[in-house]
Amino acid sequence: QVQLVESGGGLVQPGGSLRLSCAASGSIFRIYAMGWYRQAPGKQRELVARISAGGIINYVDSVKGRFTISRDNAKNMVYLQMNSLKPEDTAVYYCNTAPFGKEEYWGQGTQVTVSL
């Protein structure tokens, strides 16, 4: 069984940066494509970045050029470097398998707030 724990969120001004981390327990982590999802108030959860087990990466258009996803299979970690943050990036961010998160793996997420 895999457990996912997100961290690294916070309050940041527009134009600022944050680095999110996702720690995964379970030896089968490294065979999964992983993704970062976000859910803003009143909106559906969306997949913003994903990385395959072999390192193929995709982003949603709204974050291209600003966000970078990476993974360290030796450490069972997935990261999301977020630069040039905008108020519309405000959301709770989650990691999970991609492109469809497994229901049993959703964690608490980490809150990202972009505001003056």
C-alpha positions in Angstrom: 0.0 0.0 0.0 1.2 3.5 -0.8 0.8 6.5 1.4 1.5 10.0 0.1 2.3 13.1 2.2 2.5 16.5 0.7 4.5 19.5 2.2 6.0 22.8 1.3 3.0 25.0 0.8 2.5 28.4 2.3 1.7 32.1 1.7 3.7 33.8 -1.0 3.4 37.1 -2.9 2.7 37.1 -6.7 5.9 36.4 -8.6 7.3 34.3 -5.8 8.3 30.7 -5.6 7.6 27.6 -3.6 8.8 24.0 -3.8 6.3 21.3 -3.0 7.4 17.8 -1.9 5.6 14.5 -1.9 6.9 11.7 0.2 5.6 8.2 -0.8 5.8 5.1 1.2 5.7 1.7 -0.5 8.1 0.0 -2.7 5.8 0.0 -5.8 6.0 3.8 -6.0 8.7 3.8 -8.7 6.5 2.0 -11.2 3.8 4.6 -11.2 3.4 7.8 -13.2 2.9 10.5 -10.6 1.2 13.9 -10.8 0.5 17.0 -8.9 -3.1 18.1 -8.7 -4.7 21.2 -7.3 -8.2 22.2 -6.2 -9.2 25.8 -5.8 -12.3 26.8 -3.8 -15.4 26.1 -5.8 -13.5 24.3 -8.6 -12.9 20.7 -9.5 -9.5 19.2 -8.9 -7.2 19.4 -11.9 -4.0 17.7 -12.9 -1.3 20.3 -13.4 1.8 18.3 -14.0 2.7 14.6 -14.4 5.9 12.6 -14.7 6.1 9.0 -15.9 8.2 6.4 -14.2 10.7 6.9 -17.0 10.7 10.7 -16.7 8.3 11.8 -19.4 6.7 15.1 -18.3 3.5 16.9 -19.2 2.0 20.2 -17.9 -1.3 21.9 -18.2 -1.0 25.0 -20.3 -1.6 27.4 -17.4 1.6 26.3 -15.6 3.9 25.7 -18.6 7.2 27.6 -18.2 6.6 28.3 -14.5 6.3 24.9 -12.8 8.7 22.0 -12.9 7.9 18.5 -11.8 10.6 16.0 -10.8 11.0 12.7 -9.0 13.7 10.9 -7.1 12.8 7.2 -7.2 15.6 6.3 -4.8 14.0 8.5 -2.2 10.4 7.9 -3.2 9.9 11.6 -3.6 8.1 13.8 -6.1 8.6 17.5 -6.3 6.9 20.5 -7.8 9.0 23.7 -8.2 6.6 26.6 -8.7 8.0 29.9 -10.0 6.3 33.2 -11.0 3.3 32.3 -8.9 0.0 34.0 -9.6 -3.1 34.5 -7.5 -4.9 32.0 -9.7 -2.4 29.3 -8.5 -4.0 29.5 -5.1 -5.3 26.0 -4.2 -4.7 22.9 -2.2 -2.1 20.9 -4.0 -2.0 17.1 -3.9 0.2 14.4 -5.4 -1.2 11.1 -6.6 -0.8 8.6 -9.4 -1.4 10.1 -12.9 -3.3 10.7 -15.0 -6.0 9.4 -12.6 -5.4 9.6 -8.9 -6.2 6.5 -6.9 -8.9 7.2 -4.5 -7.2 5.4 -1.6 -4.0 7.5 -2.1 -5.4 11.0 -1.7 -3.7 12.8 1.3 -4.4 16.0 3.1 -2.6 18.1 0.5 -0.7 21.3 1.1 -2.2 24.8 0.9 -0.7 27.3 -1.5 -1.9 30.9 -1.2 -0.6 33.6 -3.6 -1.6 37.0 -2.3 -0.2 40.4 -1.5 
